[in-house]
Structures are given as C-alpha cells and as structure tokens.
C-alpha cells in the first residue's frame, strides 16, 4: 500500500503523554497513520485508517529516506494495515525535521523492531 502526505509529525518523547514516542501523518487520501510506543512497553502500536483501535505489533521494520518512509510488518499482522504487510509513505517533510523523525523511529523501534536509514 502507498500513501502520500505533505508532513510527518514526530515527537521522540512527549512529556505530556508519559514520554510516549509518536509518529503520525494524514494522507492526501484522508487516512491517518499513527505509530506509538511508551518507553516502558515492549510493543508498539499502529493505528491506520478507520479501525476501531490500535494494533499491538512486534518486529516492525522502518526504512526512512528524505522522501519516503517504508513500514513493514509481519504478514500475520496485516490486518493492522487493511490487509497489507507494508505501507509506503511518500512524504515532503522538511529536511530540517528528518533528525527528529529519525530519533522518534529509534525510540519507537528500540529493542522491538528494526530501523534502516537511507538519509545518506
């Protein structure tokens, strides 16, 4: 699955939300993608589209480039992404925001997933 968004919103450690790391975007098609993790939890949560609640996942892989974020999940968890085992998010994030996005992905995936940087 592929979506396009002008902005990736990231917060590596939200003090008002018990230090939760959060990455979020709204697609041009109207869907919302949200990936979160609390520092004391072993799993991360993904919410996508019009689902009733978040899906709890392990083993997520995220690959970040200057114009793309690829999230890959286990095929057994595909219901979290409406039946797909990956979502490719084409973004137009400001290059100055990529460090914060990268730090957020590190915090979300630390110990439970894989982060790959294609930032150069």
N, C-alpha and C positions, 0 to 999 in steps of 0.2 A: 504494500500500500504506500502511496505517496501523497503528501500534503504540502502545501506552500503557505508560508507565514512571513510577514514582514519583520517579526520580532520574536526573540526568545527571551522570556523573562526568567531570571535566575536569582536565587538567594542561597548562598552556601550555608548560612546559619541564621535562621530567623529567630531572634531573641524573644519575640512576642509569641512564638509558636513552639516553645520548648526546644529551641535550637534545631528545628527541622530544616533540612536542605530541600529546596524545591526548584523544579524546572517546569515551566509552563509556556504554552503558546496557544493561540487561536488561529485556526487555518482560515484561508480565504474562502473555504467552502462552509465555514461556520462551525467546525468541530473544535473541541478543546482537548488538548493533550496535557496531562499533568503527571509528573513523576516526582515522588517524595520519599524521604526516609528520615526517621528520627535517629539520632546518634546512638541510642541505646537499643535499637532494634536490629535484628539480623536480616530482615527482609525489607524490600522496597515495595511501594505501591504505585500502580499505574492506573490512571483513570483516562478513558478516551471516549469521546462521543457522548451518546445518551444512555450510558449504562447506569444501573441502579446504585452502584458503589464501586470503590476501587478494587482492583485485583492485587493480591499479595504475590510477589514473584521473587525467585532467586535465580542466579545465573544469567542475569541480563548483560548484554554486551552493548556498549555505546561507542560509536565512532564519530568524532567531531572534526569537521573541516571548516574553512572560512565561509562556506555556503551551504553546508549540509550536515545534518545530524541523523545518523542511522541508529535506530534502536532495534536490537534483535533479541527475541525471547524464544524459549523452548516451544516447539510445536505443540506440546501438551498444554501450554498456557495461551494458545492462540485466541481463546475467547476474550482475552483482555483487549485484543486489537481487532475485534469484529471478525475473527477467523483467520487473520494473518499472523505469521510468526515474525514479522518485522514491520517497521514504519520508517519511511524515509521522509525526513522533514527538511524541505528546501527552505532556507531562511535568508534574510537580508540583514542579519544582526550587524550592528556597527562593530568594526574590528576592535575598537577600544573596549567592547563588552565581552570579547571572547575569553579573556583571562578569568573573569568572574563566572562565566558559563562553564569553563573547564574546571575550576575549583569546585563548583556545585556538583558536576558529574563525578569528580573524585570523591566527594563526601557521600554522595548517594550510593556509589558502587563499591566503596572501600570494604573489602572482606566478603562481599556477596556477589560481585559481578566483575566485569572487565571493561576498562576504559582504553580506547585507542585514539591517539591524537594524530590528525593529519594537518595540523596547523603549520608545520614546517620548521 
